[in-house]
Amino acid sequence: MKHIVVSILLISLSCFSIADEQRFVIEDIQVNGLQRVALGAALTHVPFSAGDEITEFYVAQSIKRLYASGHFANIEVYRDGNTIIYKVTERPTISVIEFDGNSDIKDEQLQGSLDDSNIRVGESLDKTILTNIESALTDFYHSVGKYNATVNASVTYLPRNRVKLKFEFEEGDAAEIRQINIVGNEVFEDEELLLKIESKQNLAWWQFLDNDRYQKQALQGDIETIRDYYLEFGYLKFNIESTQVSVAPDKESVYITLNVTEGEPFTVTGFEFIGDLLGQEEFLKRLVPIRINEHYNGEVVTYTEEMITKYLARFGYANAQVKTIPQLDEEKNEVALTISVDPGKRVYVQRVSFIGNFNTSDEVLRREIRQFEGATLSNELLELSKNLIQRLKYIETVEFEVKEIPGRDDAVNVQFTIKEQPSGSFQAGVSYGDYTGLAFNASVQQENFLGTGNSVGISLNTWKAQQTIALNYTDNYFTDDGVSLGGQISYSNYDASKVNLVTYSRKTITVGPTLSWPVMENNRVSVGMAYKDIEISALQPYDQIRRFASSFIDPDNPDAKFKFESVEASIGWSRSTLNRGVFPSNGSSQYYGFKVTVPGSDVEYFKFNFDSKFYFPLSRDHKWTFLTRLEMNYGNGYGTLDGNQQTLPFWENMQQRSNDLRGFESNTIGPKGIVRSPQTISGGIPNQLGGTTSVIAGSEKDVLSTTYRATGGNASVFGGIELITPTPFLSDEYVNSVRTSIFVDVGNVWDTEFDLGYYDDLSANERAKLVDYSDPGRYRASTGVSIQWLSPMGPMVFTWSKPLKEYEEDEHEVFSFNVGTTF
């Protein structure tokens, strides 16, 4: 009873105190100390206004709300009569944010993380958040194995209530994985499982391509890899019970232990479909690769789900859900599979748009896409559209994003993000290369003229062997269905002796159109005609040239220049599935070409060439790619002239270019120029003037000599393999403008018309000076490293190479450097 009485008294006194609390009517509210925050903005956090009747309880509540606004570091409240006065100190404004010592995390990533916490220039600083940010960044470094990393945020006060915020990082090195232990595995040995995962342990110095640094994300991926490996063999009850990562006291190494239970393999007893298969159930059953009465294979099941999803996407069901539900019989270790298919709604593309194309018009890009507006959404067509755009030489990268439309579940928009690269060049200056020597040039070439996708160019070039002026133009979409029309007119003056070829000069005028059109998606056919006017002079008496020229020598003027007019018809077929037009890393390209001078031309000949490249990416990011290439060329004459079978003109011979067989000087392999010099009999025969007349000895006395200069041949084969690697010490932003590769080149040039028997009448010593230039087996090989750079001043190629197979007469080079050449 006493407790009840006391309680009643206390309640009564409390009610009396509240009722007796002084109430007053506010006449005015003042806020002193505001600098950045506007008075109106501050008053929005005060829960009363002038004219309201309040108590001191309301005043206390207003202090809490002003602190909660995040604008103020300190607040004091005074009452002067019926006026409420707030004296505030604003939080300082962030004026500068600096990062120092960070290399694993880029400044942009750090700022993005700070933005999420409202830490940015111009915002007020809440110091309580800094500790949390320091802890979060430290945890990140621990997740990548850097347990010695520290992050410190310092604040420097500046005038006008501003601060400079500086984050200082000491990252250190990631801890090495000293050992990985797998406990509980009996089916597969540790070594077999460790070979499957990305994390490596205790690597030797020569295993520098592998990585033994600990990363939490990599370990999580390795766990899934091991799980998937067991599922491939039917171990559906496999489980990783626990994972322990023990850090050494010095924090420089870790020990990883995985505890696993394997279970028994399960056999598939059958599978069935449920859901809506759009009437395609029987067709899909025939495609499903799951085998009954064989061990369950997780990889096959995943492939089945992806295959069905892609198949439905072809019909516009882009959001189809396919899930395989296993029904286990653990006593018999058997599993029955139920494949649930939910196609969802058919999705249509409402709008296709492009961003990032500052120079290229939308029309040029839109004509390459195969995913049309108003049509059903197809991931296959989107990928094809991406590849077609990316093959354009003026496009560096392409990405697409499918965007949902609010309030619509049957329509989407597609946005392509374009990154362009320079599509034209203007050169006027001097360059030097070991092949071209000193070169003076001036040229303009634009592959994307005025953003239309058309190519136009004019060039005036001169170097030690050739002077050229040329004008070319190509309309890549002469018609709406992809037919292109182009043409060229050019004049060149060429001195073969200055590029390791036999001596002759050639002046050429060329004019002609080219027409090409698409055949299916990745194929094009082209046809062309070209009129050529050629003048040959300064011929040297090499056997190969002499025999060709003998049919054209004017008996009345044997020293006259040779002039030839011809009309050349050509046809070509090209195929390309390359993922990019410049520096591709996936896909292949092939070209077959045939050209022939029309009957009645001064010289009648034909030429055939085949060129093929295959790119095989070795990593998902395509930084490691394997390239194989093969080029074959053959030409010959047709018809007869003065009773002699026509042969391929020597100026049309196949040559070895600088990029065909790296490690060998250009035009130095293959048939050499042969000089056959007759000998005279000493003393001679007496003549009417009392002297003697020299007498030429028989052909068996002729003396042979060969030059280091090549004549070329009518057949050639070049090929090679190449490992494209990441360029050391270069950031990812340059991956599409710099390429490094390790290569092996093989090739040969030979002359099928060369007849070694023609020299059988010579002495054995003279015949020994010759080799059989008709032998295709005299191949050469080289290996080395090449770096290609699309620099602002033009393409640059640096090559270090070493011959693997060569002949005595070959000229090779260890280093080559060229500017402004194509590759």
Buried (B, 14 or more C-beta within 10 A) or exposed (E): EEEEEEEEEEEEEEEEEEEEEEEBEBEEBEBEBBEBBEEEEBBEBBEBEEEEEBEEEBBEBBBEEBBEBEBBBEBEBEEEEEEBBBEBEBBBBBBEBEBEEBEEBEEEEBBEBBEEBEBEEEBBBBEEBBEEBBEEBBEBBBBBBBBBBBBBBEBEEEEEBBBBBBBBBBBBEBBBBBEBEBEEBEBBEEEEBBEEBEBBBEBEEEEEEEBBBBBBEBBEEBBEBBBBBBBBBBBBBBBBEEBEBEBEEEBBBBBBBBBBEBBEBBBBBEBEBEBBBBEBEEEBBEEBEBEEEEBBBBEBBEBBBEBBBBBBBEBBBBBBBBEBEBEBEEEEBBBBBBBBBBBBBBBBBBEBEBEBBEBBBBEBBBBBBBBEBEEBBBBEBBBBBBBBBBBBBBBBBBEBEBEEEEEEEBBBBBBBBBEBBBBBBEBEEEBEBBBBEEBEBBBBBBBBBEBBBBBBBBBBBBBEBBBBBBBBBBBBBBEEEBBBBBBBBBBBBBBBBEBBBBBBBBBBBBBBEBBBBEEEEBEBEBEBBBBBBBBBEEBBEBBBBBBBBEBBBEEEEEEEEBEBBBBBBBEBBBBBBBBBBBBBBBBBBBBBBBBBBEEEBBBBBBBBBBBBBBBBBEEEEBBBBBBBBBBBBBBBBBEEBEEEEBBBBBBBBBBBBBBBBBBBBBBBBBBBBBBBEEEEEEEEEEEEEEEEEEEEEEEEBBBBEBBEBBBBBBBBBBBBBBBBBBBEEEEEEEBBBBBBBEBBBBBBBBBBBBEEEEBEEBEEEBEEEBBEBBEEEBBBBBBBBBBBBBEEEBBBBBBBBBBBEBEEEBBBBEEBEBBBBEE
